[in-house]
Amino acid sequence: MTKHRLFWPVVALLALLLGDLIVHPAFFAIEFRDGHLYGNLIDILKNGAPLILIAIGMTLVVATRGIDLSVGAVVAISGALACLHISGLGDQNSLGGTLAAVGMALGLALALGVWNGWLVAVLGIQPIIATLILMVAGRGIAQLITGGQIITVNSHPYEWIGSGFTFGLPSAILIALAVFAIAAVLVRRSALGLLVESVGGNPEAGRLAGLRSARLIWLTYVFCALCAGIAGLMISANVHSADGNNAGQFIELDAILAVVIGGTLLTGGRFSLTGSVIGALLIQTLTTTVYALGIAPQAIMLFKAVVVLAVCLLQSPVFRKKLARRRKTAPPPTAVVPEKVEAGV
């Protein structure tokens, strides 16, 4: 059981939740008010939904031996374009206008994914360099869209995406779970997942087998950008505004950490969407814990580093073998040997 890729991430998540319960007994308390559920656990699901989405897209990119550093910029661009369109509507509560804004934002996110995929799959540029281009330029694009200002909106249909509730649960986590379910069906109930693993695990063998590796790699970057675009809508809808400079900042690093914690190797090949979701929940639980326990927010990065390091070490076969070897080679406790007593006559 301990060798399963999901064992240590789940143990780390449960241990963190148990520590929260011990330190703060009311951490698991959930209220039902105005037809909605409230509590720390609900906040973890709602606030972790954008990271879950990006981690799902990042998992497929990493499985092809790639990386996407531009997801934070795509988050900012998507939210900025949607809020700009909504702010210009005569009636911001118009469902048609909101749907148009969402469609425009996701269309632009898809175009950015096509750009990244073209650089990597067609031109052969290293993924870290190709996506770094959009990571840097994307913030400028978001700033140009917003005019360097924070655009605020007051649209109830748009608000539903980030802070609304459906059947008492946050709509954001329901959207994230829907995307996860669609991705899981596509990659685990069809040959698509096996093809992605083949491209990342052994590109030369895939090429000799006739796989269209470039097309598959291109597709993963488009899907990752789409997930980042949806996450950008969630983040901006949750705060009713678009900040081209700060929206989605460092979320690409959290997504990569979530993928690694979930057991997907950065060298490509086999991947786990479920593991990435658990990793994202672990990171969000850690963030919520810091705020709930009154710890200084500046310490979040340090806590993340410690938890990620611990989980990665426990996942490492080499580290576990060294621990087992040290246990075996440890000297046994010294036994007290009674002195021989000569028999008397």
C-alpha positions as CSV (number, residue, x, y, z in Angstrom):
1,M,0.0,0.0,0.0
2,T,2.8,2.4,0.8
3,K,4.2,2.0,-2.7
4,H,1.1,3.4,-4.3
5,R,1.6,6.8,-5.8
6,L,-1.4,8.3,-3.9
7,F,-0.6,6.8,-0.5
8,W,1.7,9.6,0.8
9,P,-0.2,12.5,-0.6
10,V,-3.4,11.2,1.0
11,V,-1.5,10.6,4.3
12,A,-0.1,14.1,4.2
13,L,-3.5,15.7,3.5
14,L,-5.2,13.7,6.3
15,A,-2.3,14.5,8.7
16,L,-2.7,18.2,8.0
17,L,-6.4,18.1,8.6
18,L,-5.9,16.1,11.8
19,G,-3.5,18.7,13.0
20,D,-6.0,21.4,12.2
21,L,-8.6,19.6,14.2
22,I,-6.3,19.2,17.2
23,V,-5.1,22.8,17.2
24,H,-8.5,24.3,16.3
25,P,-11.4,21.9,17.3
26,A,-13.9,24.0,15.3
27,F,-12.0,23.7,12.1
28,F,-14.4,21.1,10.7
29,A,-17.5,23.0,11.7
30,I,-19.9,23.5,8.8
31,E,-23.0,25.8,8.9
32,F,-26.0,25.9,6.7
33,R,-27.2,29.4,6.2
34,D,-29.4,31.0,3.5
35,G,-29.4,27.6,1.7
36,H,-25.6,27.5,1.5
37,L,-22.9,25.6,3.3
38,Y,-20.2,27.6,5.1
39,G,-17.0,26.5,6.9
40,N,-13.3,26.0,6.5
41,L,-13.7,22.8,4.5
42,I,-16.1,24.5,2.1
43,D,-13.6,27.4,1.8
44,I,-10.9,24.8,0.9
45,L,-13.1,23.4,-1.9
46,K,-14.2,26.8,-3.2
47,N,-10.8,28.5,-3.1
48,G,-9.0,25.4,-4.3
49,A,-11.1,25.0,-7.5
50,P,-8.9,27.2,-9.7
51,L,-5.8,25.4,-8.6
52,I,-7.4,22.1,-9.2
53,L,-8.4,23.1,-12.7
54,I,-4.9,24.3,-13.6
55,A,-3.3,21.2,-12.0
56,I,-5.5,19.0,-14.2
57,G,-4.3,20.8,-17.4
58,M,-0.7,20.9,-16.2
59,T,-0.7,17.1,-15.5
60,L,-1.2,16.3,-19.2
61,V,1.4,18.8,-20.2
62,V,3.9,17.3,-17.8
63,A,3.0,13.8,-19.0
64,T,4.4,14.8,-22.4
65,R,7.7,15.9,-20.8
66,G,6.6,19.5,-21.0
67,I,5.9,22.4,-18.7
68,D,3.6,25.4,-18.9
69,L,4.8,28.5,-17.0
70,S,2.2,30.8,-18.7
71,V,-0.9,29.6,-16.9
72,G,-0.8,32.5,-14.4
73,A,-0.7,35.0,-17.3
74,V,-3.6,33.2,-19.0
75,V,-5.6,33.5,-15.7
76,A,-5.0,37.2,-15.7
77,I,-5.8,37.7,-19.4
78,S,-9.0,35.6,-19.2
79,G,-10.4,37.5,-16.1
80,A,-9.4,40.9,-17.6
81,L,-11.1,40.4,-20.9
82,A,-14.3,39.0,-19.3
83,C,-14.5,41.9,-16.8
84,L,-13.8,44.5,-19.4
85,H,-16.7,43.3,-21.6
86,I,-19.1,43.0,-18.6
87,S,-18.1,46.5,-17.3
88,G,-19.1,48.0,-20.7
89,L,-22.6,46.4,-20.7
90,G,-25.6,48.6,-20.1
91,D,-27.0,45.9,-17.8
92,Q,-24.2,43.9,-16.1
93,N,-26.7,41.3,-14.9
94,S,-27.6,40.4,-18.5
95,L,-27.1,36.7,-19.0
96,G,-26.5,37.0,-22.7
97,G,-23.8,39.6,-22.2
98,T,-22.2,37.5,-19.4
99,L,-22.1,34.5,-21.6
100,A,-20.6,36.5,-24.4
101,A,-17.8,37.7,-22.0
102,V,-17.1,34.2,-20.9
103,G,-17.0,32.9,-24.5
104,M,-14.6,35.7,-25.5
105,A,-12.3,35.0,-22.6
106,L,-12.2,31.2,-23.2
107,G,-11.7,31.8,-26.9
108,L,-8.7,33.9,-26.2
109,A,-7.4,31.3,-23.7
110,L,-7.7,28.7,-26.4
111,A,-5.8,30.9,-28.8
112,L,-3.0,31.3,-26.3
113,G,-2.9,27.6,-25.9
114,V,-2.6,27.2,-29.6
115,W,0.3,29.6,-29.6
116,N,2.2,27.7,-26.9
117,G,1.5,24.4,-28.6
118,W,2.8,25.7,-31.9
119,L,6.0,26.9,-30.4
120,V,6.7,23.6,-28.6
121,A,5.2,21.0,-31.0
122,V,5.9,22.6,-34.4
123,L,8.9,24.8,-33.9
124,G,10.6,22.5,-31.3
125,I,11.3,25.2,-28.8
126,Q,11.9,23.9,-25.3
127,P,8.7,24.1,-23.3
128,I,10.1,26.1,-20.4
129,I,11.4,28.8,-22.9
130,A,8.3,28.7,-25.1
131,T,5.9,29.2,-22.2
132,L,8.2,31.7,-20.4
133,I,7.6,34.0,-23.4
134,L,3.9,34.2,-22.7
135,M,4.4,34.2,-19.0
136,V,6.3,37.5,-19.3
137,A,4.3,39.0,-22.2
138,G,1.0,37.8,-20.8
139,R,1.1,40.1,-17.8
140,G,1.6,43.0,-20.2
141,I,-1.3,41.9,-22.4
142,A,-3.5,41.8,-19.3
143,Q,-2.4,45.2,-18.2
144,L,-3.2,46.6,-21.7
145,I,-6.7,45.0,-21.5
146,T,-7.4,46.6,-18.2
147,G,-5.6,49.9,-19.0
148,G,-3.4,49.4,-15.9
149,Q,-6.4,49.7,-13.6
150,I,-8.5,47.2,-11.5
151,I,-11.8,46.7,-13.3
152,T,-14.7,46.0,-11.0
153,V,-17.9,44.4,-12.0
154,N,-21.3,43.8,-10.4
155,S,-22.8,40.9,-12.3
156,H,-24.8,38.2,-10.5
157,P,-24.5,35.7,-13.4
158,Y,-20.8,36.2,-13.6
159,E,-20.5,36.1,-9.8
160,W,-22.0,32.5,-9.8
161,I,-18.8,31.2,-11.5
162,G,-16.5,32.1,-8.6
163,S,-18.6,32.6,-5.5
164,G,-22.0,31.2,-6.3
165,F,-23.6,28.1,-4.9
166,T,-25.5,25.2,-6.4
167,F,-27.3,22.7,-4.2
168,G,-25.6,24.3,-1.3
169,L,-22.1,23.6,-2.7
170,P,-19.8,26.2,-4.3
171,S,-20.3,26.4,-8.0
172,A,-16.6,26.6,-8.5
173,I,-15.8,23.2,-7.2
174,L,-18.7,21.7,-9.2
175,I,-17.2,23.2,-12.4
176,A,-13.8,21.9,-11.4
177,L,-15.2,18.4,-10.8
178,A,-17.0,18.5,-14.1
179,V,-13.8,19.3,-16.0
180,F,-12.0,16.5,-14.0
181,A,-14.7,14.0,-14.9
182,I,-14.5,14.9,-18.6
183,A,-10.7,14.7,-18.6
184,A,-10.7,11.4,-16.7
185,V,-13.2,9.8,-19.1
186,L,-11.2,11.0,-22.1
187,V,-7.8,9.8,-20.9
188,R,-8.8,6.7,-19.0
189,R,-11.8,5.4,-21.0
190,S,-10.1,5.9,-24.4
191,A,-6.7,5.4,-26.0
192,L,-5.9,9.1,-25.5
193,G,-4.3,8.7,-22.1
194,L,-2.1,5.8,-23.3
195,L,-1.0,7.8,-26.3
196,V,0.0,10.8,-24.1
197,E,1.9,8.5,-21.8
198,S,3.7,6.9,-24.8
199,V,4.7,10.3,-26.1
200,G,6.1,11.4,-22.7
201,G,7.5,8.0,-21.7
202,N,9.4,7.1,-24.9
203,P,9.1,9.7,-27.7
204,E,11.3,7.7,-30.1
205,A,9.3,4.5,-29.7
206,G,6.1,6.5,-30.1
207,R,7.5,8.0,-33.3
208,L,8.4,4.6,-34.7
209,A,5.0,3.3,-33.8
210,G,3.4,6.0,-36.0
211,L,2.1,8.3,-33.3
212,R,1.4,11.9,-34.2
213,S,3.4,13.2,-31.2
214,A,3.3,16.8,-32.3
215,R,-0.5,16.9,-32.5
216,L,-0.9,15.3,-29.1
217,I,1.6,17.7,-27.5
218,W,-0.2,20.6,-29.1
219,L,-3.5,19.4,-27.8
220,T,-2.3,19.2,-24.2
221,Y,-1.1,22.8,-24.3
222,V,-4.5,23.9,-25.7
223,F,-6.3,22.0,-22.9
224,C,-4.0,23.4,-20.2
225,A,-4.7,27.0,-21.4
226,L,-8.5,26.3,-21.5
227,C,-8.3,25.1,-17.8
228,A,-6.3,28.2,-16.9
229,G,-8.9,30.4,-18.7
230,I,-11.7,28.9,-16.7
231,A,-9.7,29.4,-13.5
232,G,-9.2,33.0,-14.4
233,L,-12.9,33.5,-14.7
234,M,-13.4,31.9,-11.3
235,I,-10.8,34.1,-9.6
236,S,-12.1,37.3,-11.1
237,A,-15.7,36.4,-10.4
238,N,-14.9,35.6,-6.8
239,V,-13.5,39.0,-6.1
240,H,-15.8,40.9,-8.6
241,S,-12.8,42.5,-10.3
242,A,-9.9,41.9,-12.6
243,D,-6.3,42.8,-11.6
244,G,-4.0,42.2,-14.6
245,N,-0.9,42.5,-12.4
246,N,-1.7,40.3,-9.5
247,A,-4.4,37.8,-10.6
248,G,-3.0,34.3,-10.8
249,Q,0.4,35.3,-9.6
250,F,2.6,32.2,-8.7
251,I,-0.3,29.9,-9.4
252,E,1.8,28.1,-12.0
253,L,4.3,27.1,-9.3
254,D,1.5,25.8,-7.1
255,A,0.1,23.8,-10.0
256,I,3.5,22.2,-10.7
257,L,3.9,21.4,-7.0
258,A,0.4,19.8,-7.0
259,V,1.3,17.7,-10.0
260,V,4.6,16.6,-8.4
261,I,2.9,15.8,-5.1
262,G,0.3,13.8,-6.9
263,G,3.0,11.4,-8.2
264,T,3.4,12.6,-11.8
265,L,7.1,12.7,-12.7
266,L,8.5,15.7,-14.5
267,T,10.3,13.4,-16.8
268,G,7.0,12.5,-18.5
269,G,5.2,9.2,-19.0
270,R,2.6,7.9,-16.5
271,F,0.4,10.5,-14.8
272,S,-2.4,10.7,-12.2
273,L,-5.2,13.2,-12.5
274,T,-6.5,12.1,-9.1
275,G,-3.1,12.6,-7.6
276,S,-2.9,16.2,-8.9
277,V,-6.3,17.0,-7.5
278,I,-5.2,15.7,-4.1
279,G,-2.0,17.7,-4.4
280,A,-4.0,20.9,-5.1
281,L,-6.3,20.2,-2.1
282,L,-3.2,19.7,0.0
283,I,-1.7,23.1,-1.0
284,Q,-5.0,24.9,-0.5
285,T,-5.6,23.2,2.8
286,L,-2.2,24.4,3.9
287,T,-3.1,28.0,2.8
288,T,-6.4,27.9,4.6
289,T,-4.7,26.5,7.7
290,V,-2.3,29.4,7.9
291,Y,-5.1,31.9,7.7
292,A,-7.4,30.0,10.1
293,L,-4.8,29.6,12.8
294,G,-3.8,33.2,12.7
295,I,-0.2,32.6,11.3
296,A,1.4,35.5,9.4
297,P,0.5,35.1,5.7
298,Q,4.2,35.8,4.9
299,A,4.9,32.3,6.2
300,I,2.7,30.5,3.6
301,M,5.5,29.9,1.2
302,L,7.8,28.5,3.9
303,F,5.0,26.1,5.1
304,K,4.4,25.0,1.5
305,A,8.1,24.3,0.9
306,V,8.3,22.2,4.1
307,V,5.2,20.1,3.3
308,V,6.2,19.6,-0.3
309,L,9.7,18.6,0.7
310,A,8.4,16.1,3.2
311,V,5.9,14.5,0.7
312,C,8.5,14.3,-2.1
313,L,11.0,12.7,0.2
314,L,8.4,10.1,1.4
315,Q,7.6,9.4,-2.3
316,S,11.2,8.9,-3.3
317,P,12.1,5.2,-3.5
318,V,15.8,6.1,-3.0
319,F,15.1,8.0,0.2
320,R,12.9,5.2,1.6
321,K,15.5,2.6,0.8
322,K,18.2,4.6,2.6
323,L,15.9,4.9,5.6
324,A,15.2,1.1,5.6
325,R,19.0,0.4,5.2
326,R,19.8,2.6,8.2
327,R,17.2,0.8,10.3
328,K,18.7,-2.6,9.3
329,T,22.4,-1.5,9.9
330,A,21.6,0.2,13.2
331,P,23.5,-1.6,16.1
332,P,21.2,-3.6,18.4
333,P,20.9,-2.5,22.0
334,T,23.8,-3.8,24.2
335,A,22.6,-6.8,26.2
336,V,23.8,-7.2,29.8
337,V,25.7,-10.5,30.0
338,P,25.7,-12.0,33.5
339,E,29.1,-12.9,34.9
340,K,29.9,-16.6,35.0
341,V,29.7,-18.0,38.5
342,E,32.1,-20.7,39.3
343,A,30.5,-23.7,40.9
344,G,31.6,-24.2,44.5
345,V,32.5,-27.5,46.0
